[in-house]
Amino acid sequence: MSLTIAGVLNVAGRTAVASVRSQQVTARDVVLVGGAAGGVGILTAQLARIGGARVLGTASTANHPLLRRLGVEPIAHGPGLVDRLRAAAPDGISAVFDTVGHGTVDAALRLGVMAHRINTIADYDALATHAVRGVGGADAGTAELAELADLIVRGDVEVPIDSRYPLERVRDAYARSVTGRAVGKIVVIADESSADLDA
Ligand SMILES: NC(=O)c1ccc[n+]([C@@H]2O[C@H](COP(=O)([O-])OP(=O)(O)OC[C@H]3O[C@@H](n4cnc5c(N)ncnc54)[C@H](OP(=O)(O)O)[C@@H]3O)[C@@H](O)[C@H]2O)c1
């Protein structure tokens, strides 16, 4: 694995592994990942696929080809989301991983998904008002990270890199992050000479 991938994996990787594991996803599941193109979402969606589930993921249309390539069925977010999800999964969605908020939990509840099968790492209002789950990075350690690393090295999980910044441009990296538009992970490289080791 390249140092770049290893460097971005810790928080997002543990979060994705812990949340997917907490739902015991199987081939009987139809899963929705809210924010499937984001840093946590893109790992979560791939892990749910590996669990055997059919996976729907919300993203803007520019990111739909990437999701399709990773075996995820893209759904546009925004107004009309509940209707699009109902049309895509007429027999229902059984588990939901919300990684960005923006009404994913509300949509899941309106579709009749059981609260204990909804996990959010971003919607604190939903966590306070509904019996949804909030499993995240704190619920997994180095063993789970090593499992994910194996999947990446085998080529079963891909880690798209949105952009790279040297440490002196960390403000620009942060500005990119808060756009909420990153596709996969943003990398900050502290020591450019270490990038040689990626080759
Ligand atoms: N609890 C924990 O353990 C834990 C761990 C890590 C992160 N987090 C939290 O989880 C959240 C996500 O982190 P992240 O690093 O994965 O975020 P991120 O990479 O910054 O998310 C960016 C993605 O959000 C998507 N997005 C924006 N608006 C959307 C919408 N309305 N519907 C669906 N997708 C939308 C964008 O896709 P499009 O451009 O295609 O819309 C973009 O790909 C953050 O709030 C972070 O603080 C919690």
The ligand as an SDF file (V2000), in Angstrom:
LIG
                    3D

 48 52  0  0  0  0  0  0  0  0999 V2000
  -18.2420    9.5860   14.1160 N   0  0  0  0  0  0  0  0  0  0  0  0
  -17.1250    9.2680   13.4990 C   0  0  0  0  0  0  0  0  0  0  0  0
  -16.4010    8.3330   13.8950 O   0  0  0  0  0  0  0  0  0  0  0  0
  -16.7310   10.0150   12.2600 C   0  0  0  0  0  0  0  0  0  0  0  0
  -15.5710    9.6600   11.5680 C   0  0  0  0  0  0  0  0  0  0  0  0
  -15.2570   10.3270   10.3940 C   0  0  0  0  0  0  0  0  0  0  0  0
  -16.0770   11.3480    9.9480 C   0  0  0  0  0  0  0  0  0  0  0  0
  -17.1730   11.7170   10.6650 N   0  0  0  0  0  0  0  0  0  0  0  0
  -18.0760   12.7780   10.1640 C   0  0  0  0  0  0  0  0  0  0  0  0
  -18.6930   12.2240    9.0360 O   0  0  0  0  0  0  0  0  0  0  0  0
  -18.9770   13.2400    8.0940 C   0  0  0  0  0  0  0  0  0  0  0  0
  -18.4350   12.8360    6.7370 C   0  0  0  0  0  0  0  0  0  0  0  0
  -17.0190   12.8860    6.7280 O   0  0  0  0  0  0  0  0  0  0  0  0
  -16.2590   12.6590    5.3550 P   0  0  0  0  0  0  0  0  0  0  0  0
  -14.8440   12.9880    5.6010 O   0  0  0  0  0  0  0  0  0  0  0  0
  -16.6330   11.3520    4.7690 O   0  0  0  0  0  0  0  0  0  0  0  0
  -16.9470   13.8030    4.4730 O   0  0  0  0  0  0  0  0  0  0  0  0
  -16.4850   14.3560    3.0650 P   0  0  0  0  0  0  0  0  0  0  0  0
  -15.5180   13.4320    2.4210 O   0  0  0  0  0  0  0  0  0  0  0  0
  -16.0960   15.7880    3.2250 O   0  0  0  0  0  0  0  0  0  0  0  0
  -17.8750   14.3200    2.2760 O   0  0  0  0  0  0  0  0  0  0  0  0
  -17.9080   14.9080    1.0290 C   0  0  0  0  0  0  0  0  0  0  0  0
  -18.9740   14.2140    0.2200 C   0  0  0  0  0  0  0  0  0  0  0  0
  -20.2660   14.5950    0.6920 O   0  0  0  0  0  0  0  0  0  0  0  0
  -21.1360   14.4360   -0.4030 C   0  0  0  0  0  0  0  0  0  0  0  0
  -22.3460   15.2210   -0.2430 N   0  0  0  0  0  0  0  0  0  0  0  0
  -22.4430   16.5730   -0.0950 C   0  0  0  0  0  0  0  0  0  0  0  0
  -23.7500   16.9180    0.0160 N   0  0  0  0  0  0  0  0  0  0  0  0
  -24.4730   15.7630   -0.0750 C   0  0  0  0  0  0  0  0  0  0  0  0
  -25.8580   15.4460   -0.0040 C   0  0  0  0  0  0  0  0  0  0  0  0
  -26.7960   16.4010    0.1300 N   0  0  0  0  0  0  0  0  0  0  0  0
  -26.2300   14.1430   -0.1050 N   0  0  0  0  0  0  0  0  0  0  0  0
  -25.3120   13.1720   -0.2450 C   0  0  0  0  0  0  0  0  0  0  0  0
  -23.9810   13.4020   -0.3390 N   0  0  0  0  0  0  0  0  0  0  0  0
  -23.5730   14.6820   -0.2380 C   0  0  0  0  0  0  0  0  0  0  0  0
  -20.3390   14.9140   -1.5790 C   0  0  0  0  0  0  0  0  0  0  0  0
  -20.7610   14.1720   -2.7130 O   0  0  0  0  0  0  0  0  0  0  0  0
  -21.4010   14.9410   -3.9630 P   0  0  0  0  0  0  0  0  0  0  0  0
  -20.4210   16.0310   -4.3460 O   0  0  0  0  0  0  0  0  0  0  0  0
  -21.5350   13.8620   -4.9610 O   0  0  0  0  0  0  0  0  0  0  0  0
  -22.6870   15.5000   -3.4570 O   0  0  0  0  0  0  0  0  0  0  0  0
  -18.8930   14.5870   -1.2150 C   0  0  0  0  0  0  0  0  0  0  0  0
  -18.4140   13.4690   -1.9420 O   0  0  0  0  0  0  0  0  0  0  0  0
  -18.3980   14.5280    8.6680 C   0  0  0  0  0  0  0  0  0  0  0  0
  -19.4610   15.2140    9.3180 O   0  0  0  0  0  0  0  0  0  0  0  0
  -17.3870   14.0450    9.6830 C   0  0  0  0  0  0  0  0  0  0  0  0
  -17.1980   14.9720   10.7260 O   0  0  0  0  0  0  0  0  0  0  0  0
  -17.5230   11.0700   11.8130 C   0  0  0  0  0  0  0  0  0  0  0  0
  1  2  1  0
  2  3  2  0
  2  4  1  0
  4  5  1  0
  4 48  2  0
  5  6  2  0
  6  7  1  0
  7  8  2  0
  8  9  1  0
  8 48  1  0
  9 10  1  0
  9 46  1  0
 10 11  1  0
 11 12  1  0
 11 44  1  0
 12 13  1  0
 13 14  1  0
 14 15  2  0
 14 16  1  0
 14 17  1  0
 17 18  1  0
 18 19  2  0
 18 20  1  0
 18 21  1  0
 21 22  1  0
 22 23  1  0
 23 24  1  0
 23 42  1  0
 24 25  1  0
 25 26  1  0
 25 36  1  0
 26 27  1  0
 26 35  1  0
 27 28  2  0
 28 29  1  0
 29 30  1  0
 29 35  2  0
 30 31  1  0
 30 32  2  0
 32 33  1  0
 33 34  2  0
 34 35  1  0
 36 37  1  0
 36 42  1  0
 37 38  1  0
 38 39  2  0
 38 40  1  0
 38 41  1  0
 42 43  1  0
 44 45  1  0
 44 46  1  0
 46 47  1  0
M  CHG  2   8   1  16  -1
M  END
$$$$
